[in-house]
Amino acid sequence: MNERDMKLLLDNQALKKVQVHYGVMSQGYMIVADGKPLETNKKETREFKTLDAAAKLLFKLGIADFAVKLKTTG
């Protein structure tokens, strides 16, 4: 899912769950919407260095309510 797809889902009120996950391997964050990671145009998972950067993008898209998941195992 890219940024444009996410915006379309949001505009049609079809986006149910948005989370920001911490990636241990990448030492950064990624946005997951309805179980699908936000991707770049090259179909690679888009990574953010800080939680603040991910939150700014979500706010820009009009998403103010999201969960943060820092631990993805256990």
MOPAC internal coordinates of N, CA, C and O (Angstrom, degrees):
PM7 1SCF
backbone

  N    0.0000 0     0.00 0     0.00 0    0    0    0
  C    1.4452 1     0.00 0     0.00 0    1    0    0
  C    1.5228 1   108.22 1     0.00 0    2    1    0
  O    1.2310 1   120.95 1   -50.21 1    3    2    1
  N    1.3238 1   115.78 1   129.79 1    3    2    1
  C    1.4583 1   118.50 1   177.20 1    5    3    2
  C    1.5339 1   109.86 1  -102.41 1    6    5    3
  O    1.2310 1   121.19 1    -0.62 1    7    6    5
  N    1.3186 1   115.33 1   179.38 1    7    6    5
  C    1.4652 1   120.82 1  -175.92 1    9    7    6
  C    1.5332 1   111.01 1   -60.81 1   10    9    7
  O    1.2310 1   120.32 1   140.79 1   11   10    9
  N    1.3229 1   117.00 1   -39.21 1   11   10    9
  C    1.4639 1   121.95 1  -179.53 1   13   11   10
  C    1.5350 1   110.75 1   -64.48 1   14   13   11
  O    1.2310 1   120.67 1   136.38 1   15   14   13
  N    1.3369 1   116.32 1   -43.62 1   15   14   13
  C    1.4680 1   120.65 1   178.35 1   17   15   14
  C    1.5271 1   111.13 1   -61.40 1   18   17   15
  O    1.2310 1   121.11 1   138.42 1   19   18   17
  N    1.3260 1   115.47 1   -41.58 1   19   18   17
  C    1.4558 1   120.17 1  -179.40 1   21   19   18
  C    1.5270 1   110.49 1   -63.92 1   22   21   19
  O    1.2310 1   120.57 1   138.69 1   23   22   21
  N    1.3084 1   116.52 1   -41.31 1   23   22   21
  C    1.4647 1   120.96 1   179.35 1   25   23   22
  C    1.5291 1   110.64 1   -64.98 1   26   25   23
  O    1.2310 1   119.92 1   139.56 1   27   26   25
  N    1.3441 1   117.75 1   -40.44 1   27   26   25
  C    1.4657 1   121.15 1   177.65 1   29   27   26
  C    1.5278 1   111.16 1   -62.00 1   30   29   27
  O    1.2310 1   120.59 1   135.37 1   31   30   29
  N    1.3289 1   116.47 1   -44.63 1   31   30   29
  C    1.4636 1   120.42 1   178.04 1   33   31   30
  C    1.5260 1   110.96 1   -62.21 1   34   33   31
  O    1.2310 1   120.99 1   138.58 1   35   34   33
  N    1.3089 1   115.71 1   -41.42 1   35   34   33
  C    1.4631 1   120.65 1   179.69 1   37   35   34
  C    1.5281 1   110.68 1   -64.43 1   38   37   35
  O    1.2310 1   120.25 1   135.26 1   39   38   37
  N    1.3345 1   117.13 1   -44.74 1   39   38   37
  C    1.4595 1   121.28 1  -179.86 1   41   39   38
  C    1.5311 1   111.89 1   -62.59 1   42   41   39
  O    1.2310 1   120.74 1   148.35 1   43   42   41
  N    1.3279 1   116.20 1   -31.65 1   43   42   41
  C    1.4658 1   120.74 1   179.46 1   45   43   42
  C    1.5312 1   112.79 1   -93.66 1   46   45   43
  O    1.2310 1   120.81 1  -168.98 1   47   46   45
  N    1.3102 1   116.06 1    11.02 1   47   46   45
  C    1.4667 1   123.61 1  -179.92 1   49   47   46
  C    1.5275 1   111.94 1    52.80 1   50   49   47
  O    1.2310 1   120.99 1  -141.78 1   51   50   49
  N    1.3236 1   115.71 1    38.22 1   51   50   49
  C    1.4611 1   121.61 1  -179.20 1   53   51   50
  C    1.5292 1   112.52 1  -106.66 1   54   53   51
  O    1.2310 1   120.20 1  -179.74 1   55   54   53
  N    1.3133 1   117.23 1     0.26 1   55   54   53
  C    1.4613 1   121.70 1  -179.90 1   57   55   54
  C    1.5218 1   108.32 1   -89.83 1   58   57   55
  O    1.2310 1   120.40 1   -60.57 1   59   58   57
  N    1.3263 1   116.83 1   119.43 1   59   58   57
  C    1.4565 1   120.81 1  -173.24 1   61   59   58
  C    1.5265 1   114.10 1   -97.75 1   62   61   59
  O    1.2310 1   120.22 1   137.51 1   63   62   61
  N    1.3415 1   117.19 1   -42.49 1   63   62   61
  C    1.4615 1   119.87 1  -172.05 1   65   63   62
  C    1.5317 1   110.43 1  -141.86 1   66   65   63
  O    1.2310 1   120.79 1   -54.10 1   67   66   65
  N    1.3207 1   116.10 1   125.90 1   67   66   65
  C    1.4659 1   121.54 1   177.78 1   69   67   66
  C    1.5196 1   108.18 1  -122.76 1   70   69   67
  O    1.2310 1   121.02 1   -50.29 1   71   70   69
  N    1.3327 1   115.66 1   129.71 1   71   70   69
  C    1.4638 1   121.71 1   178.43 1   73   71   70
  C    1.5217 1   109.32 1  -132.03 1   74   73   71
  O    1.2310 1   121.58 1   -26.35 1   75   74   73
  N    1.3182 1   114.59 1   153.65 1   75   74   73
  C    1.4565 1   121.43 1   170.08 1   77   75   74
  C    1.5175 1   105.94 1  -113.21 1   78   77   75
  O    1.2310 1   120.44 1   -59.63 1   79   78   77
  N    1.3231 1   116.77 1   120.37 1   79   78   77
  C    1.4652 1   122.33 1  -178.36 1   81   79   78
  C    1.5216 1   109.58 1  -104.88 1   82   81   79
  O    1.2310 1   121.31 1   -37.37 1   83   82   81
  N    1.3240 1   115.11 1   142.63 1   83   82   81
  C    1.4606 1   120.59 1   173.32 1   85   83   82
  C    1.5213 1   107.69 1   -88.55 1   86   85   83
  O    1.2310 1   120.57 1   -52.37 1   87   86   85
  N    1.3272 1   116.52 1   127.63 1   87   86   85
  C    1.4621 1   121.35 1   178.79 1   89   87   86
  C    1.5171 1   110.15 1  -100.30 1   90   89   87
  O    1.2310 1   120.26 1   -68.95 1   91   90   89
  N    1.3065 1   117.10 1   111.05 1   91   90   89
  C    1.4630 1   121.94 1  -177.70 1   93   91   90
  C    1.5272 1   110.88 1   -61.73 1   94   93   91
  O    1.2310 1   120.71 1   136.62 1   95   94   93
  N    1.3311 1   116.25 1   -43.38 1   95   94   93
  C    1.4649 1   120.21 1  -177.48 1   97   95   94
  C    1.5218 1   112.13 1   -66.87 1   98   97   95
  O    1.2310 1   120.38 1   141.98 1   99   98   97
  N    1.3191 1   116.88 1   -38.02 1   99   98   97
  C    1.4644 1   120.16 1  -177.56 1  101   99   98
  C    1.5240 1   112.67 1   -90.14 1  102  101   99
  O    1.2310 1   120.47 1   170.06 1  103  102  101
  N    1.3272 1   116.70 1    -9.94 1  103  102  101
  C    1.4623 1   121.80 1  -176.98 1  105  103  102
  C    1.5258 1   110.78 1    56.14 1  106  105  103
  O    1.2310 1   120.77 1  -140.84 1  107  106  105
  N    1.3306 1   116.14 1    39.16 1  107  106  105
  C    1.4527 1   120.97 1  -179.58 1  109  107  106
  C    1.5159 1   110.42 1  -154.12 1  110  109  107
  O    1.2310 1   120.84 1    14.86 1  111  110  109
  N    1.3062 1   116.01 1  -165.14 1  111  110  109
  C    1.4575 1   122.44 1  -174.49 1  113  111  110
  C    1.5220 1   110.22 1  -121.61 1  114  113  111
  O    1.2310 1   121.30 1   -26.09 1  115  114  113
  N    1.3422 1   115.11 1   153.91 1  115  114  113
  C    1.4549 1   120.13 1   173.92 1  117  115  114
  C    1.5165 1   108.51 1  -138.19 1  118  117  115
  O    1.2310 1   121.06 1   -29.32 1  119  118  117
  N    1.3237 1   115.58 1   150.68 1  119  118  117
  C    1.4566 1   121.89 1   179.71 1  121  119  118
  C    1.5166 1   108.31 1   -95.67 1  122  121  119
  O    1.2310 1   120.79 1   -47.93 1  123  122  121
  N    1.3250 1   116.10 1   132.07 1  123  122  121
  C    1.4644 1   122.34 1   178.34 1  125  123  122
  C    1.5272 1   107.64 1  -122.87 1  126  125  123
  O    1.2310 1   121.15 1   -59.16 1  127  126  125
  N    1.3428 1   115.41 1   120.84 1  127  126  125
  C    1.4593 1   120.97 1  -179.59 1  129  127  126
  C    1.5240 1   109.11 1  -116.85 1  130  129  127
  O    1.2310 1   120.49 1   -59.00 1  131  130  129
  N    1.3098 1   116.67 1   121.00 1  131  130  129
  C    1.4710 1   122.44 1  -177.60 1  133  131  130
  C    1.5214 1   111.64 1    49.90 1  134  133  131
  O    1.2310 1   120.57 1  -139.50 1  135  134  133
  N    1.3293 1   116.51 1    40.50 1  135  134  133
  C    1.4579 1   122.52 1   175.86 1  137  135  134
  C    1.5147 1   115.18 1    83.72 1  138  137  135
  O    1.2310 1   119.73 1   179.99 1  139  138  137
  N    1.3314 1   118.12 1    -0.01 1  139  138  137
  C    1.4633 1   121.18 1  -178.97 1  141  139  138
  C    1.5240 1   109.57 1  -115.02 1  142  141  139
  O    1.2310 1   120.21 1   -48.05 1  143  142  141
  N    1.3442 1   117.20 1   131.95 1  143  142  141
  C    1.4651 1   119.13 1   179.87 1  145  143  142
  C    1.5272 1   112.04 1   -73.18 1  146  145  143
  O    1.2310 1   121.05 1   -32.05 1  147  146  145
  N    1.3175 1   115.59 1   147.95 1  147  146  145
  C    1.4520 1   121.39 1   173.37 1  149  147  146
  C    1.5210 1   107.48 1   -69.37 1  150  149  147
  O    1.2310 1   120.22 1   -47.04 1  151  150  149
  N    1.3282 1   117.18 1   132.96 1  151  150  149
  C    1.4655 1   121.45 1  -175.47 1  153  151  150
  C    1.5240 1   111.46 1  -119.34 1  154  153  151
  O    1.2310 1   121.80 1   -19.65 1  155  154  153
  N    1.3206 1   114.15 1   160.35 1  155  154  153
  C    1.4623 1   121.62 1   172.69 1  157  155  154
  C    1.5266 1   107.98 1   -81.51 1  158  157  155
  O    1.2310 1   120.51 1    -1.80 1  159  158  157
  N    1.3240 1   116.64 1   178.20 1  159  158  157
  C    1.4656 1   120.73 1   176.88 1  161  159  158
  C    1.5269 1   112.06 1   -65.50 1  162  161  159
  O    1.2310 1   120.40 1   159.12 1  163  162  161
  N    1.3217 1   116.84 1   -20.88 1  163  162  161
  C    1.4724 1   121.81 1   178.93 1  165  163  162
  C    1.5220 1   112.02 1   -90.33 1  166  165  163
  O    1.2310 1   120.43 1  -167.03 1  167  166  165
  N    1.3406 1   116.79 1    12.97 1  167  166  165
  C    1.4707 1   123.47 1   178.84 1  169  167  166
  C    1.5312 1   113.14 1    64.13 1  170  169  167
  O    1.2310 1   120.28 1  -152.64 1  171  170  169
  N    1.3246 1   117.06 1    27.36 1  171  170  169
  C    1.4649 1   122.13 1   174.69 1  173  171  170
  C    1.5234 1   107.61 1  -102.25 1  174  173  171
  O    1.2310 1   120.32 1   -32.17 1  175  174  173
  N    1.3186 1   116.99 1   147.83 1  175  174  173
  C    1.4669 1   120.73 1   179.01 1  177  175  174
  C    1.5264 1   109.27 1   -61.40 1  178  177  175
  O    1.2310 1   120.90 1   -52.13 1  179  178  177
  N    1.3184 1   115.88 1   127.87 1  179  178  177
  C    1.4605 1   120.55 1   179.43 1  181  179  178
  C    1.5168 1   108.92 1   -77.55 1  182  181  179
  O    1.2310 1   120.98 1   -51.57 1  183  182  181
  N    1.3212 1   115.72 1   128.43 1  183  182  181
  C    1.4556 1   120.96 1  -177.93 1  185  183  182
  C    1.5227 1   110.67 1  -113.01 1  186  185  183
  O    1.2310 1   121.47 1   -32.92 1  187  186  185
  N    1.3249 1   114.79 1   147.08 1  187  186  185
  C    1.4623 1   122.42 1   178.70 1  189  187  186
  C    1.5191 1   108.09 1  -122.58 1  190  189  187
  O    1.2310 1   120.35 1   -43.69 1  191  190  189
  N    1.3210 1   116.93 1   136.31 1  191  190  189
  C    1.4647 1   120.57 1  -178.31 1  193  191  190
  C    1.5219 1   112.14 1   -71.41 1  194  193  191
  O    1.2310 1   120.63 1   149.20 1  195  194  193
  N    1.3386 1   116.41 1   -30.80 1  195  194  193
  C    1.4611 1   119.69 1  -178.24 1  197  195  194
  C    1.5258 1   110.78 1  -130.20 1  198  197  195
  O    1.2310 1   121.10 1   -23.61 1  199  198  197
  N    1.3013 1   115.51 1   156.39 1  199  198  197
  C    1.4576 1   121.86 1   174.88 1  201  199  198
  C    1.5267 1   109.72 1   -62.73 1  202  201  199
  O    1.2310 1   120.73 1   143.85 1  203  202  201
  N    1.3083 1   116.22 1   -36.15 1  203  202  201
  C    1.4588 1   121.76 1   179.59 1  205  203  202
  C    1.5287 1   111.25 1   -61.61 1  206  205  203
  O    1.2310 1   119.99 1   139.69 1  207  206  205
  N    1.3264 1   117.62 1   -40.31 1  207  206  205
  C    1.4617 1   121.57 1   179.64 1  209  207  206
  C    1.5261 1   110.98 1   -64.62 1  210  209  207
  O    1.2310 1   120.31 1   138.06 1  211  210  209
  N    1.3196 1   117.02 1   -41.94 1  211  210  209
  C    1.4682 1   121.19 1   177.58 1  213  211  210
  C    1.5298 1   110.04 1   -64.77 1  214  213  211
  O    1.2310 1   120.43 1   137.11 1  215  214  213
  N    1.3225 1   116.79 1   -42.89 1  215  214  213
  C    1.4655 1   121.26 1   179.99 1  217  215  214
  C    1.5267 1   111.25 1   -64.05 1  218  217  215
  O    1.2310 1   119.99 1   142.41 1  219  218  217
  N    1.3231 1   117.62 1   -37.59 1  219  218  217
  C    1.4692 1   120.91 1   179.13 1  221  219  218
  C    1.5212 1   110.96 1   -63.44 1  222  221  219
  O    1.2310 1   120.03 1   139.29 1  223  222  221
  N    1.3301 1   117.56 1   -40.71 1  223  222  221
  C    1.4594 1   120.01 1   178.08 1  225  223  222
  C    1.5341 1   110.57 1   -65.18 1  226  225  223
  O    1.2310 1   120.68 1   135.44 1  227  226  225
  N    1.3252 1   116.30 1   -44.56 1  227  226  225
  C    1.4659 1   119.51 1   179.25 1  229  227  226
  C    1.5319 1   110.65 1   -60.91 1  230  229  227
  O    1.2310 1   120.39 1   138.21 1  231  230  229
  N    1.3104 1   116.86 1   -41.79 1  231  230  229
  C    1.4659 1   121.01 1   178.75 1  233  231  230
  C    1.5223 1   110.47 1   -63.70 1  234  233  231
  O    1.2310 1   120.55 1   139.91 1  235  234  233
  N    1.3404 1   116.54 1   -40.09 1  235  234  233
  C    1.4681 1   121.65 1   178.23 1  237  235  234
  C    1.5341 1   110.93 1   -60.93 1  238  237  235
  O    1.2310 1   120.70 1   143.33 1  239  238  237
  N    1.3282 1   116.27 1   -36.67 1  239  238  237
  C    1.4604 1   121.30 1   179.15 1  241  239  238
  C    1.5244 1   112.48 1   -77.55 1  242  241  239
  O    1.2310 1   120.62 1   166.80 1  243  242  241
  N    1.3338 1   116.43 1   -13.20 1  243  242  241
  C    1.4571 1   120.34 1   179.77 1  245  243  242
  C    1.5169 1   113.66 1   100.89 1  246  245  243
  O    1.2310 1   120.24 1  -164.26 1  247  246  245
  N    1.3215 1   117.15 1    15.74 1  247  246  245
  C    1.4637 1   121.73 1   179.82 1  249  247  246
  C    1.5236 1   108.67 1  -103.24 1  250  249  247
  O    1.2310 1   120.89 1   -65.80 1  251  250  249
  N    1.3161 1   115.91 1   114.20 1  251  250  249
  C    1.4610 1   120.04 1  -179.24 1  253  251  250
  C    1.5227 1   111.84 1  -109.49 1  254  253  251
  O    1.2310 1   120.23 1   168.48 1  255  254  253
  N    1.3329 1   117.16 1   -11.52 1  255  254  253
  C    1.4566 1   121.22 1  -177.10 1  257  255  254
  C    1.5231 1   109.22 1  -118.47 1  258  257  255
  O    1.2310 1   120.95 1   -70.58 1  259  258  257
  N    1.3285 1   115.78 1   109.42 1  259  258  257
  C    1.4643 1   121.30 1   178.75 1  261  259  258
  C    1.5165 1   109.61 1  -149.85 1  262  261  259
  O    1.2310 1   121.01 1   -19.37 1  263  262  261
  N    1.3253 1   115.68 1   160.63 1  263  262  261
  C    1.4653 1   121.41 1   179.69 1  265  263  262
  C    1.5217 1   109.15 1  -102.78 1  266  265  263
  O    1.2310 1   121.24 1   -26.74 1  267  266  265
  N    1.3243 1   115.24 1   153.26 1  267  266  265
  C    1.4627 1   121.69 1   175.85 1  269  267  266
  C    1.5146 1   107.73 1  -115.49 1  270  269  267
  O    1.2310 1   120.80 1   -53.20 1  271  270  269
  N    1.3163 1   116.07 1   126.80 1  271  270  269
  C    1.4610 1   121.46 1  -179.64 1  273  271  270
  C    1.5369 1   107.46 1  -118.01 1  274  273  271
  O    1.2310 1   121.00 1   -73.05 1  275  274  273
  N    1.3337 1   115.70 1   106.95 1  275  274  273
  C    1.4567 1   120.30 1  -176.65 1  277  275  274
  C    1.5200 1   112.56 1   -88.99 1  278  277  275
  O    1.2310 1   120.46 1   152.54 1  279  278  277
  N    1.3237 1   116.72 1   -27.46 1  279  278  277
  C    1.4513 1   120.74 1   179.98 1  281  279  278
  C    1.5216 1   107.87 1  -117.78 1  282  281  279
  O    1.2310 1   120.15 1   -59.49 1  283  282  281
  N    1.3314 1   117.32 1   120.51 1  283  282  281
  C    1.4521 1   119.77 1  -174.09 1  285  283  282
  C    1.5351 1   112.95 1  -101.75 1  286  285  283
  O    1.2310 1   119.56 1   178.31 1  287  286  285
  N    1.3215 1   118.45 1    -1.69 1  287  286  285
  C    1.4555 1   121.20 1   178.07 1  289  287  286
  C    1.5172 1   109.92 1  -120.77 1  290  289  287
  O    1.2310 1   121.38 1   -22.56 1  291  290  289
  N    1.3328 1   114.96 1   157.44 1  291  290  289
  C    1.4730 1   120.42 1   174.26 1  293  291  290
  C    1.4152 1   112.42 1    71.18 1  294  293  291
  O    1.2310 1   120.10 1   180.00 1  295  294  293

